[in-house]
């Protein structure tokens, strides 16, 4: 598996044989704090107001990691079943 890292939302959850593998914890509080910004970003991408290459260039600017960058990293670590739970907590409806 090389350098792959496995993440868990609840550090106390029992994942059986995967407990030793998934030692890293996802801090969903980070994503909650920037949820509105992430929705605006997703909407801008979806509507074509922002091109993905421009977004990537903007996110790579500077040496510091912004709050939105941290939130996007957290959201990327959440697997699909957990994403639907996370979105339900935030009141997001899927079409």
C-alpha positions in Angstrom: 0.0 0.0 0.0 3.1 2.2 0.0 2.5 5.6 1.5 -1.3 5.4 1.5 -3.0 6.8 4.6 -6.3 5.6 5.9 -8.6 7.9 7.8 -11.4 7.5 10.3 -14.0 10.0 11.6 -14.6 8.5 15.0 -11.4 7.5 16.7 -13.3 5.2 19.1 -15.2 3.3 16.4 -14.3 -0.3 16.1 -13.3 -1.2 12.5 -12.1 -4.7 13.4 -9.0 -5.7 11.5 -8.7 -2.2 10.0 -8.2 -0.5 13.4 -4.4 -0.6 13.1 -4.5 0.5 9.5 -6.8 3.6 9.9 -4.9 5.4 12.6 -5.4 8.9 11.2 -8.5 10.9 12.3 -10.5 13.2 10.0 -11.4 16.5 11.8 -14.9 17.2 10.4 -15.0 20.4 12.5 -12.7 21.9 9.9 -15.0 21.1 7.1 -18.1 22.3 9.0 -16.4 25.7 9.5 -15.9 26.3 5.8 -19.0 24.5 4.5 -20.6 27.6 3.1 -17.4 28.5 1.2 -17.1 25.0 -0.1 -20.7 25.1 -1.4 -20.1 28.5 -3.1 -17.0 27.0 -4.7 -18.8 23.9 -5.9 -21.7 26.0 -7.3 -19.2 28.2 -9.2 -17.5 25.2 -10.7 -20.9 23.6 -11.6 -22.2 26.7 -13.2 -19.0 27.3 -15.1 -18.2 30.6 -13.4 -14.9 29.2 -12.3 -12.7 26.9 -14.3 -10.9 24.0 -12.5 -7.5 25.1 -13.7 -8.0 28.6 -12.3 -9.1 27.0 -9.0 -6.0 24.8 -8.8 -3.8 27.8 -9.6 -5.5 29.9 -6.9 -5.2 27.1 -4.3 -1.5 26.6 -5.0 -0.7 30.3 -4.4 1.3 31.2 -1.3 3.1 29.1 1.3 0.2 29.0 3.8 -2.7 26.6 3.8 -6.0 28.5 4.0 -9.0 27.4 5.9 -10.8 26.5 2.7 -7.9 24.3 1.6 -7.9 22.5 4.9 -11.6 21.9 4.6 -11.3 20.6 1.1 -8.6 18.2 2.2 -10.8 17.0 5.0 -13.8 16.5 2.7 -11.6 14.5 0.3 -10.7 12.1 3.1 -14.3 11.2 3.9 -15.5 8.1 2.0 -18.7 8.1 0.1 -21.0 6.5 2.8 -19.7 9.0 5.4 -20.1 11.9 2.9 -23.9 11.3 2.7 -24.0 11.2 6.5 -22.0 14.4 6.7 -24.2 16.1 4.1 -27.3 15.1 5.9 -26.0 16.8 9.1 -25.6 20.0 7.0 -29.0 19.7 5.4 -27.9 19.0 1.9 -30.4 17.3 -0.4 -29.2 15.1 -3.3 -31.1 15.3 -6.6 
